[in-house]
Amino acid sequence: MNANADQRLEQLLSEQYDAFQAIHESWGQGETYFNWGYQTALHQPLAATRERLVCEVFRALGPGPGDRIIDVGFGSGAQDLWAARHHDFAELIGFNISARQVQEARRRAAELGLDGRLRFHHQPAEDMAALADASADGLVAIECAPHFDRPRFYKEAARVLRPGARMVLADICFCAALSPAIRSGPPPLRRMGTIRDNQASWSPWFVTRELRNINWQTLPGCQRTVFAVLRSLARVDAGPHRRHWVELAKTSQIMSIGLLVRAIRYDLIVLERR
């Protein structure tokens, strides 16, 4: 992918997540989870399903007292506020390309007196310039790695993590059988990648400690997101925000079908820095 294509895609993603954040803020829901969730009970509310995914990821990371951890693509910061309430780490540093989400995360952290413990940067995950080499004890990436230039991201994550540190991803990719088609596909599909190609990209720097497929736990949240977006469409002003909101419904529906037929994988991945 050339530099211009990279920039165009990242600008689109930034605009998209700025729009999602603006929509939720207009409803008084600025602090909200941006994921498809992990369902464990039949009648689990969608908000609880989304929070459960955050719980699963941070449980797999297992941060301890004194740890400095990283969250890339942190959304509104809600998942980090949750983590600060439930885990005794020393510091969390977040990176996000949505300026509006960074602003909201900083505002809420300051409001709750957590701005000394939670720090948020408007910077891409492929270039965590705010961090020195081997300066972090763990990293989480919840439903954001499919948007990254994966080889650059894995290399940068390896740079900032100390040897033995964990990286936990709630990750989405295509099944291995689709590798030839995906490699020649458009940029968004190539970034999402296949499980085989993604493993090849991270393996120079990371050992795979766990790769657990969670398609069935994630599928209900995808389907419910489609209905939630369509039900709320009338509350979204016409224009770019509505266009991005409709795209979320379309993407969630495609994800639902892909997960159901297993053309798309949703995995909880635990990696260890070599």
C-alpha positions as protocol buffer text, in pm:
chain_id: "A"
residue {
  index: 1
  type: MET
  ca { x: 0 y: 0 z: 0 }
}
residue {
  index: 2
  type: ASN
  ca { x: 143 y: 341 z: -95 }
}
residue {
  index: 3
  type: ALA
  ca { x: 168 y: 640 z: 138 }
}
residue {
  index: 4
  type: ASN
  ca { x: -121 y: 828 z: -24 }
}
residue {
  index: 5
  type: ALA
  ca { x: -355 y: 530 z: 10 }
}
residue {
  index: 6
  type: ASP
  ca { x: -249 y: 494 z: 375 }
}
residue {
  index: 7
  type: GLN
  ca { x: -324 y: 858 z: 445 }
}
residue {
  index: 8
  type: ARG
  ca { x: -664 y: 848 z: 273 }
}
residue {
  index: 9
  type: LEU
  ca { x: -768 y: 537 z: 464 }
}
residue {
  index: 10
  type: GLU
  ca { x: -652 y: 676 z: 798 }
}
residue {
  index: 11
  type: GLN
  ca { x: -832 y: 1006 z: 731 }
}
residue {
  index: 12
  type: LEU
  ca { x: -1154 y: 816 z: 655 }
}
residue {
  index: 13
  type: LEU
  ca { x: -1120 y: 612 z: 975 }
}
residue {
  index: 14
  type: SER
  ca { x: -1054 y: 926 z: 1178 }
}
residue {
  index: 15
  type: GLU
  ca { x: -1363 y: 1096 z: 1035 }
}
residue {
  index: 16
  type: GLN
  ca { x: -1571 y: 783 z: 1094 }
}
residue {
  index: 17
  type: TYR
  ca { x: -1482 y: 752 z: 1463 }
}
residue {
  index: 18
  type: ASP
  ca { x: -1512 y: 1128 z: 1515 }
}
residue {
  index: 19
  type: ALA
  ca { x: -1866 y: 1093 z: 1378 }
}
residue {
  index: 20
  type: PHE
  ca { x: -1951 y: 795 z: 1602 }
}
residue {
  index: 21
  type: GLN
  ca { x: -1828 y: 989 z: 1905 }
}
residue {
  index: 22
  type: ALA
  ca { x: -2022 y: 1303 z: 1808 }
}
residue {
  index: 23
  type: ILE
  ca { x: -2342 y: 1100 z: 1768 }
}
residue {
  index: 24
  type: HIS
  ca { x: -2310 y: 943 z: 2112 }
}
residue {
  index: 25
  type: GLU
  ca { x: -2224 y: 1278 z: 2271 }
}
residue {
  index: 26
  type: SER
  ca { x: -2537 y: 1431 z: 2117 }
}
residue {
  index: 27
  type: TRP
  ca { x: -2734 y: 1161 z: 2303 }
}
residue {
  index: 28
  type: GLY
  ca { x: -2552 y: 1226 z: 2630 }
}
residue {
  index: 29
  type: GLN
  ca { x: -2359 y: 899 z: 2591 }
}
residue {
  index: 30
  type: GLY
  ca { x: -2006 y: 1023 z: 2528 }
}
residue {
  index: 31
  type: GLU
  ca { x: -1853 y: 754 z: 2749 }
}
residue {
  index: 32
  type: THR
  ca { x: -1955 y: 442 z: 2562 }
}
residue {
  index: 33
  type: TYR
  ca { x: -1797 y: 114 z: 2449 }
}
residue {
  index: 34
  type: PHE
  ca { x: -1709 y: 82 z: 2080 }
}
residue {
  index: 35
  type: ASN
  ca { x: -1704 y: -294 z: 2022 }
}
residue {
  index: 36
  type: TRP
  ca { x: -1932 y: -580 z: 1919 }
}
residue {
  index: 37
  type: GLY
  ca { x: -1910 y: -754 z: 2253 }
}
residue {
  index: 38
  type: TYR
  ca { x: -1880 y: -1099 z: 2407 }
}
residue {
  index: 39
  type: GLN
  ca { x: -2214 y: -1254 z: 2495 }
}
residue {
  index: 40
  type: THR
  ca { x: -2231 y: -1507 z: 2780 }
}
residue {
  index: 41
  type: ALA
  ca { x: -2606 y: -1519 z: 2852 }
}
residue {
  index: 42
  type: LEU
  ca { x: -2917 y: -1526 z: 2634 }
}
residue {
  index: 43
  type: HIS
  ca { x: -3077 y: -1206 z: 2761 }
}
residue {
  index: 44
  type: GLN
  ca { x: -2757 y: -1013 z: 2835 }
}
residue {
  index: 45
  type: PRO
  ca { x: -2803 y: -639 z: 2761 }
}
residue {
  index: 46
  type: LEU
  ca { x: -2592 y: -509 z: 2473 }
}
residue {
  index: 47
  type: ALA
  ca { x: -2401 y: -269 z: 2700 }
}
residue {
  index: 48
  type: ALA
  ca { x: -2313 y: -559 z: 2934 }
}
residue {
  index: 49
  type: THR
  ca { x: -2210 y: -771 z: 2633 }
}
residue {
  index: 50
  type: ARG
  ca { x: -1969 y: -497 z: 2521 }
}
residue {
  index: 51
  type: GLU
  ca { x: -1830 y: -453 z: 2871 }
}
residue {
  index: 52
  type: ARG
  ca { x: -1775 y: -828 z: 2899 }
}
residue {
  index: 53
  type: LEU
  ca { x: -1540 y: -817 z: 2599 }
}
residue {
  index: 54
  type: VAL
  ca { x: -1334 y: -550 z: 2774 }
}
residue {
  index: 55
  type: CYS
  ca { x: -1329 y: -770 z: 3085 }
}
residue {
  index: 56
  type: GLU
  ca { x: -1207 y: -1073 z: 2886 }
}
residue {
  index: 57
  type: VAL
  ca { x: -925 y: -876 z: 2722 }
}
residue {
  index: 58
  type: PHE
  ca { x: -793 y: -718 z: 3042 }
}
residue {
  index: 59
  type: ARG
  ca { x: -827 y: -1049 z: 3226 }
}
residue {
  index: 60
  type: ALA
  ca { x: -608 y: -1212 z: 2961 }
}
residue {
  index: 61
  type: LEU
  ca { x: -355 y: -928 z: 2995 }
}
residue {
  index: 62
  type: GLY
  ca { x: -349 y: -959 z: 3375 }
}
residue {
  index: 63
  type: PRO
  ca { x: -189 y: -622 z: 3460 }
}
residue {
  index: 64
  type: GLY
  ca { x: -34 y: -598 z: 3804 }
}
residue {
  index: 65
  type: PRO
  ca { x: 72 y: -326 z: 4049 }
}
residue {
  index: 66
  type: GLY
  ca { x: 344 y: -107 z: 3901 }
}
residue {
  index: 67
  type: ASP
  ca { x: 267 y: -208 z: 3541 }
}
residue {
  index: 68
  type: ARG
  ca { x: 265 y: 46 z: 3261 }
}
residue {
  index: 69
  type: ILE
  ca { x: 20 y: -66 z: 2994 }
}
residue {
  index: 70
  type: ILE
  ca { x: -89 y: 57 z: 2652 }
}
residue {
  index: 71
  type: ASP
  ca { x: -432 y: 69 z: 2489 }
}
residue {
  index: 72
  type: VAL
  ca { x: -434 y: 133 z: 2114 }
}
residue {
  index: 73
  type: GLY
  ca { x: -758 y: 236 z: 1945 }
}
residue {
  index: 74
  type: PHE
  ca { x: -922 y: 300 z: 2285 }
}
residue {
  index: 75
  type: GLY
  ca { x: -1251 y: 446 z: 2159 }
}
residue {
  index: 76
  type: SER
  ca { x: -1410 y: 693 z: 2399 }
}
residue {
  index: 77
  type: GLY
  ca { x: -1182 y: 576 z: 2682 }
}
residue {
  index: 78
  type: ALA
  ca { x: -1468 y: 391 z: 2854 }
}
residue {
  index: 79
  type: GLN
  ca { x: -1273 y: 64 z: 2850 }
}
residue {
  index: 80
  type: ASP
  ca { x: -977 y: 229 z: 3021 }
}
residue {
  index: 81
  type: LEU
  ca { x: -1194 y: 389 z: 3288 }
}
residue {
  index: 82
  type: TRP
  ca { x: -1337 y: 40 z: 3348 }
}
residue {
  index: 83
  type: ALA
  ca { x: -984 y: -104 z: 3366 }
}
residue {
  index: 84
  type: ALA
  ca { x: -876 y: 162 z: 3616 }
}
residue {
  index: 85
  type: ARG
  ca { x: -1162 y: 59 z: 3846 }
}
residue {
  index: 86
  type: HIS
  ca { x: -1090 y: -314 z: 3823 }
}
residue {
  index: 87
  type: HIS
  ca { x: -711 y: -350 z: 3784 }
}
residue {
  index: 88
  type: ASP
  ca { x: -428 y: -216 z: 3996 }
}
residue {
  index: 89
  type: PHE
  ca { x: -184 y: -104 z: 3724 }
}
residue {
  index: 90
  type: ALA
  ca { x: 31 y: 206 z: 3769 }
}
residue {
  index: 91
  type: GLU
  ca { x: -29 y: 381 z: 3438 }
}
residue {
  index: 92
  type: LEU
  ca { x: -215 y: 338 z: 3108 }
}
residue {
  index: 93
  type: ILE
  ca { x: -115 y: 521 z: 2791 }
}
residue {
  index: 94
  type: GLY
  ca { x: -367 y: 530 z: 2507 }
}
residue {
  index: 95
  type: PHE
  ca { x: -321 y: 597 z: 2135 }
}
residue {
  index: 96
  type: ASN
  ca { x: -603 y: 686 z: 1895 }
}
residue {
  index: 97
  type: ILE
  ca { x: -643 y: 858 z: 1556 }
}
residue {
  index: 98
  type: SER
  ca { x: -983 y: 1010 z: 1643 }
}
residue {
  index: 99
  type: ALA
  ca { x: -923 y: 1359 z: 1787 }
}
residue {
  index: 100
  type: ARG
  ca { x: -1277 y: 1373 z: 1924 }
}
residue {
  index: 101
  type: GLN
  ca { x: -1241 y: 1046 z: 2111 }
}
residue {
  index: 102
  type: VAL
  ca { x: -906 y: 1155 z: 2257 }
}
residue {
  index: 103
  type: GLN
  ca { x: -1069 y: 1476 z: 2376 }
}
residue {
  index: 104
  type: GLU
  ca { x: -1356 y: 1289 z: 2543 }
}
residue {
  index: 105
  type: ALA
  ca { x: -1122 y: 1035 z: 2708 }
}
residue {
  index: 106
  type: ARG
  ca { x: -904 y: 1313 z: 2850 }
}
residue {
  index: 107
  type: ARG
  ca { x: -1209 y: 1503 z: 2975 }
}
residue {
  index: 108
  type: ARG
  ca { x: -1356 y: 1203 z: 3157 }
}
residue {
  index: 109
  type: ALA
  ca { x: -1020 y: 1099 z: 3308 }
}
residue {
  index: 110
  type: ALA
  ca { x: -968 y: 1452 z: 3444 }
}
residue {
  index: 111
  type: GLU
  ca { x: -1326 y: 1467 z: 3571 }
}
residue {
  index: 112
  type: LEU
  ca { x: -1271 y: 1147 z: 3768 }
}
residue {
  index: 113
  type: GLY
  ca { x: -927 y: 1248 z: 3895 }
}
residue {
  index: 114
  type: LEU
  ca { x: -757 y: 979 z: 3686 }
}
residue {
  index: 115
  type: ASP
  ca { x: -561 y: 1201 z: 3447 }
}
residue {
  index: 116
  type: GLY
  ca { x: -239 y: 1122 z: 3634 }
}
residue {
  index: 117
  type: ARG
  ca { x: -295 y: 750 z: 3578 }
}
residue {
  index: 118
  type: LEU
  ca { x: -460 y: 750 z: 3233 }
}
residue {
  index: 119
  type: ARG
  ca { x: -291 y: 945 z: 2953 }
}
residue {
  index: 120
  type: PHE
  ca { x: -430 y: 964 z: 2601 }
}
residue {
  index: 121
  type: HIS
  ca { x: -245 y: 1060 z: 2282 }
}
residue {
  index: 122
  type: HIS
  ca { x: -374 y: 1159 z: 1939 }
}
residue {
  index: 123
  type: GLN
  ca { x: -128 y: 932 z: 1761 }
}
residue {
  index: 124
  type: PRO
  ca { x: -150 y: 620 z: 1543 }
}
residue {
  index: 125
  type: ALA
  ca { x: -67 y: 279 z: 1685 }
}
residue {
  index: 126
  type: GLU
  ca { x: 200 y: 234 z: 1418 }
}
residue {
  index: 127
  type: ASP
  ca { x: 396 y: 530 z: 1558 }
}
residue {
  index: 128
  type: MET
  ca { x: 385 y: 546 z: 1940 }
}
residue {
  index: 129
  type: ALA
  ca { x: 649 y: 819 z: 1951 }
}
residue {
  index: 130
  type: ALA
  ca { x: 552 y: 915 z: 2307 }
}
residue {
  index: 131
  type: LEU
  ca { x: 705 y: 589 z: 2436 }
}
residue {
  index: 132
  type: ALA
  ca { x: 1066 y: 482 z: 2470 }
}
residue {
  index: 133
  type: ASP
  ca { x: 1193 y: 139 z: 2371 }
}
residue {
  index: 134
  type: ALA
  ca { x: 1097 y: -149 z: 2606 }
}
residue {
  index: 135
  type: SER
  ca { x: 910 y: 93 z: 2834 }
}
residue {
  index: 136
  type: ALA
  ca { x: 573 y: -88 z: 2868 }
}
residue {
  index: 137
  type: ASP
  ca { x: 459 y: -405 z: 3043 }
}
residue {
  index: 138
  type: GLY
  ca { x: 151 y: -489 z: 2834 }
}
residue {
  index: 139
  type: LEU
  ca { x: -69 y: -379 z: 2546 }
}
residue {
  index: 140
  type: VAL
  ca { x: -434 y: -429 z: 2450 }
}
residue {
  index: 141
  type: ALA
  ca { x: -601 y: -376 z: 2112 }
}
residue {
  index: 142
  type: ILE
  ca { x: -978 y: -422 z: 2105 }
}
residue {
  index: 143
  type: GLU
  ca { x: -1128 y: -447 z: 1755 }
}
residue {
  index: 144
  type: CYS
  ca { x: -881 y: -199 z: 1608 }
}
residue {
  index: 145
  type: ALA
  ca { x: -591 y: -400 z: 1460 }
}
residue {
  index: 146
  type: PRO
  ca { x: -794 y: -467 z: 1139 }
}
residue {
  index: 147
  type: HIS
  ca { x: -759 y: -94 z: 1068 }
}
residue {
  index: 148
  type: PHE
  ca { x: -381 y: -90 z: 1116 }
}
residue {
  index: 149
  type: ASP
  ca { x: -90 y: -142 z: 883 }
}
residue {
  index: 150
  type: ARG
  ca { x: -26 y: -471 z: 1063 }
}
residue {
  index: 151
  type: PRO
  ca { x: 344 y: -530 z: 992 }
}
residue {
  index: 152
  type: ARG
  ca { x: 425 y: -173 z: 1107 }
}
residue {
  index: 153
  type: PHE
  ca { x: 202 y: -208 z: 1412 }
}
residue {
  index: 154
  type: TYR
  ca { x: 350 y: -540 z: 1528 }
}
residue {
  index: 155
  type: LYS
  ca { x: 702 y: -400 z: 1485 }
}
residue {
  index: 156
  type: GLU
  ca { x: 615 y: -84 z: 1681 }
}
residue {
  index: 157
  type: ALA
  ca { x: 442 y: -285 z: 1956 }
}
residue {
  index: 158
  type: ALA
  ca { x: 754 y: -498 z: 1985 }
}
residue {
  index: 159
  type: ARG
  ca { x: 966 y: -184 z: 2014 }
}
residue {
  index: 160
  type: VAL
  ca { x: 772 y: -36 z: 2309 }
}
residue {
  index: 161
  type: LEU
  ca { x: 712 y: -363 z: 2500 }
}
residue {
  index: 162
  type: ARG
  ca { x: 974 y: -518 z: 2725 }
}
residue {
  index: 163
  type: PRO
  ca { x: 1075 y: -882 z: 2662 }
}
residue {
  index: 164
  type: GLY
  ca { x: 816 y: -1116 z: 2815 }
}
residue {
  index: 165
  type: ALA
  ca { x: 539 y: -853 z: 2806 }
}
residue {
  index: 166
  type: ARG
  ca { x: 195 y: -956 z: 2681 }
}
residue {
  index: 167
  type: MET
  ca { x: -8 y: -812 z: 2397 }
}
residue {
  index: 168
  type: VAL
  ca { x: -377 y: -910 z: 2392 }
}
residue {
  index: 169
  type: LEU
  ca { x: -593 y: -852 z: 2086 }
}
residue {
  index: 170
  type: ALA
  ca { x: -965 y: -888 z: 2030 }
}
residue {
  index: 171
  type: ASP
  ca { x: -899 y: -931 z: 1661 }
}
residue {
  index: 172
  type: ILE
  ca { x: -1089 y: -976 z: 1336 }
}
residue {
  index: 173
  type: CYS
  ca { x: -951 y: -1128 z: 1018 }
}
residue {
  index: 174
  type: PHE
  ca { x: -1044 y: -1353 z: 728 }
}
residue {
  index: 175
  type: CYS
  ca { x: -1005 y: -1730 z: 732 }
}
residue {
  index: 176
  type: ALA
  ca { x: -682 y: -1874 z: 591 }
}
residue {
  index: 177
  type: ALA
  ca { x: -853 y: -2016 z: 280 }
}
residue {
  index: 178
  type: LEU
  ca { x: -917 y: -1662 z: 153 }
}
residue {
  index: 179
  type: SER
  ca { x: -549 y: -1559 z: 159 }
}
residue {
  index: 180
  type: PRO
  ca { x: -496 y: -1533 z: -221 }
}
residue {
  index: 181
  type: ALA
  ca { x: -806 y: -1316 z: -270 }
}
residue {
  index: 182
  type: ILE
  ca { x: -734 y: -1090 z: 27 }
}
residue {
  index: 183
  type: ARG
  ca { x: -372 y: -1027 z: -72 }
}
residue {
  index: 184
  type: SER
  ca { x: -490 y: -884 z: -405 }
}
residue {
  index: 185
  type: GLY
  ca { x: -795 y: -705 z: -259 }
}
residue {
  index: 186
  type: PRO
  ca { x: -851 y: -336 z: -173 }
}
residue {
  index: 187
  type: PRO
  ca { x: -654 y: -174 z: 114 }
}
residue {
  index: 188
  type: PRO
  ca { x: -915 y: -223 z: 391 }
}
residue {
  index: 189
  type: LEU
  ca { x: -931 y: -597 z: 322 }
}
residue {
  index: 190
  type: ARG
  ca { x: -552 y: -629 z: 306 }
}
residue {
  index: 191
  type: ARG
  ca { x: -522 y: -456 z: 645 }
}
residue {
  index: 192
  type: MET
  ca { x: -777 y: -694 z: 795 }
}
residue {
  index: 193
  type: GLY
  ca { x: -570 y: -980 z: 654 }
}
residue {
  index: 194
  type: THR
  ca { x: -603 y: -1353 z: 710 }
}
residue {
  index: 195
  type: ILE
  ca { x: -509 y: -1549 z: 1018 }
}
residue {
  index: 196
  type: ARG
  ca { x: -218 y: -1712 z: 834 }
}
residue {
  index: 197
  type: ASP
  ca { x: -70 y: -1386 z: 706 }
}
residue {
  index: 198
  type: ASN
  ca { x: -123 y: -1203 z: 1033 }
}
residue {
  index: 199
  type: GLN
  ca { x: 56 y: -1477 z: 1228 }
}
residue {
  index: 200
  type: ALA
  ca { x: 346 y: -1454 z: 985 }
}
residue {
  index: 201
  type: SER
  ca { x: 362 y: -1077 z: 1046 }
}
residue {
  index: 202
  type: TRP
  ca { x: 373 y: -1097 z: 1427 }
}
residue {
  index: 203
  type: SER
  ca { x: 586 y: -1409 z: 1469 }
}
residue {
  index: 204
  type: PRO
  ca { x: 928 y: -1238 z: 1431 }
}
residue {
  index: 205
  type: TRP
  ca { x: 860 y: -1046 z: 1752 }
}
residue {
  index: 206
  type: PHE
  ca { x: 593 y: -1240 z: 1942 }
}
residue {
  index: 207
  type: VAL
  ca { x: 523 y: -1593 z: 2062 }
}
residue {
  index: 208
  type: THR
  ca { x: 156 y: -1698 z: 2042 }
}
residue {
  index: 209
  type: ARG
  ca { x: 39 y: -1801 z: 2389 }
}
residue {
  index: 210
  type: GLU
  ca { x: -332 y: -1831 z: 2314 }
}
residue {
  index: 211
  type: LEU
  ca { x: -546 y: -1808 z: 2001 }
}
residue {
  index: 212
  type: ARG
  ca { x: -911 y: -1861 z: 2097 }
}
residue {
  index: 213
  type: ASN
  ca { x: -1189 y: -1827 z: 1844 }
}
residue {
  index: 214
  type: ILE
  ca { x: -1491 y: -1639 z: 1982 }
}
residue {
  index: 215
  type: ASN
  ca { x: -1714 y: -1612 z: 1673 }
}
residue {
  index: 216
  type: TRP
  ca { x: -2019 y: -1742 z: 1855 }
}
residue {
  index: 217
  type: GLN
  ca { x: -1976 y: -1508 z: 2151 }
}
residue {
  index: 218
  type: THR
  ca { x: -1936 y: -1206 z: 1921 }
}
residue {
  index: 219
  type: LEU
  ca { x: -2202 y: -1283 z: 1659 }
}
residue {
  index: 220
  type: PRO
  ca { x: -2503 y: -1180 z: 1875 }
}
residue {
  index: 221
  type: GLY
  ca { x: -2350 y: -838 z: 1945 }
}
residue {
  index: 222
  type: CYS
  ca { x: -2288 y: -780 z: 1573 }
}
residue {
  index: 223
  type: GLN
  ca { x: -2649 y: -864 z: 1490 }
}
residue {
  index: 224
  type: ARG
  ca { x: -2786 y: -649 z: 1771 }
}
residue {
  index: 225
  type: THR
  ca { x: -2566 y: -358 z: 1663 }
}
residue {
  index: 226
  type: VAL
  ca { x: -2734 y: -363 z: 1321 }
}
residue {
  index: 227
  type: PHE
  ca { x: -3078 y: -330 z: 1480 }
}
residue {
  index: 228
  type: ALA
  ca { x: -2960 y: -70 z: 1733 }
}
residue {
  index: 229
  type: VAL
  ca { x: -2813 y: 150 z: 1458 }
}
residue {
  index: 230
  type: LEU
  ca { x: -3120 y: 124 z: 1234 }
}
residue {
  index: 231
  type: ARG
  ca { x: -3359 y: 197 z: 1523 }
}
residue {
  index: 232
  type: SER
  ca { x: -3164 y: 511 z: 1611 }
}
residue {
  index: 233
  type: LEU
  ca { x: -3115 y: 637 z: 1256 }
}
residue {
  index: 234
  type: ALA
  ca { x: -3394 y: 894 z: 1280 }
}
residue {
  index: 235
  type: ARG
  ca { x: -3210 y: 1058 z: 1571 }
}
residue {
  index: 236
  type: VAL
  ca { x: -2898 y: 1122 z: 1359 }
}
residue {
  index: 237
  type: ASP
  ca { x: -2886 y: 1442 z: 1157 }
}
residue {
  index: 238
  type: ALA
  ca { x: -2867 y: 1406 z: 779 }
}
residue {
  index: 239
  type: GLY
  ca { x: -2521 y: 1450 z: 631 }
}
residue {
  index: 240
  type: PRO
  ca { x: -2182 y: 1289 z: 697 }
}
residue {
  index: 241
  type: HIS
  ca { x: -2276 y: 1162 z: 1045 }
}
residue {
  index: 242
  type: ARG
  ca { x: -2576 y: 974 z: 912 }
}
residue {
  index: 243
  type: ARG
  ca { x: -2369 y: 831 z: 627 }
}
residue {
  index: 244
  type: HIS
  ca { x: -2111 y: 696 z: 872 }
}
residue {
  index: 245
  type: TRP
  ca { x: -2389 y: 561 z: 1096 }
}
residue {
  index: 246
  type: VAL
  ca { x: -2543 y: 370 z: 805 }
}
residue {
  index: 247
  type: GLU
  ca { x: -2199 y: 233 z: 717 }
}
residue {
  index: 248
  type: LEU
  ca { x: -2173 y: 95 z: 1071 }
}
residue {
  index: 249
  type: ALA
  ca { x: -2498 y: -98 z: 1018 }
}
residue {
  index: 250
  type: LYS
  ca { x: -2373 y: -232 z: 685 }
}
residue {
  index: 251
  type: THR
  ca { x: -2035 y: -332 z: 829 }
}
residue {
  index: 252
  type: SER
  ca { x: -2200 y: -503 z: 1127 }
}
residue {
  index: 253
  type: GLN
  ca { x: -2431 y: -699 z: 896 }
}
residue {
  index: 254
  type: ILE
  ca { x: -2141 y: -812 z: 676 }
}
residue {
  index: 255
  type: MET
  ca { x: -1952 y: -911 z: 991 }
}
residue {
  index: 256
  type: SER
  ca { x: -2252 y: -1110 z: 1116 }
}
residue {
  index: 257
  type: ILE
  ca { x: -2275 y: -1309 z: 793 }
}
residue {
  index: 258
  type: GLY
  ca { x: -1898 y: -1360 z: 778 }
}
residue {
  index: 259
  type: LEU
  ca { x: -1884 y: -1486 z: 1137 }
}
residue {
  index: 260
  type: LEU
  ca { x: -2182 y: -1715 z: 1079 }
}
residue {
  index: 261
  type: VAL
  ca { x: -2033 y: -1886 z: 772 }
}
residue {
  index: 262
  type: ARG
  ca { x: -1681 y: -1864 z: 925 }
}
residue {
  index: 263
  type: ALA
  ca { x: -1534 y: -1667 z: 634 }
}
residue {
  index: 264
  type: ILE
  ca { x: -1441 y: -1414 z: 904 }
}
residue {
  index: 265
  type: ARG
  ca { x: -1270 y: -1503 z: 1231 }
}
residue {
  index: 266
  type: TYR
  ca { x: -1300 y: -1319 z: 1559 }
}
residue {
  index: 267
  type: ASP
  ca { x: -1021 y: -1431 z: 1791 }
}
residue {
  index: 268
  type: LEU
  ca { x: -895 y: -1347 z: 2138 }
}
residue {
  index: 269
  type: ILE
  ca { x: -517 y: -1356 z: 2088 }
}
residue {
  index: 270
  type: VAL
  ca { x: -252 y: -1351 z: 2361 }
}
residue {
  index: 271
  type: LEU
  ca { x: 102 y: -1283 z: 2239 }
}
residue {
  index: 272
  type: GLU
  ca { x: 427 y: -1262 z: 2435 }
}
residue {
  index: 273
  type: ARG
  ca { x: 717 y: -1038 z: 2338 }
}
residue {
  index: 274
  type: ARG
  ca { x: 1022 y: -1250 z: 2252 }
}
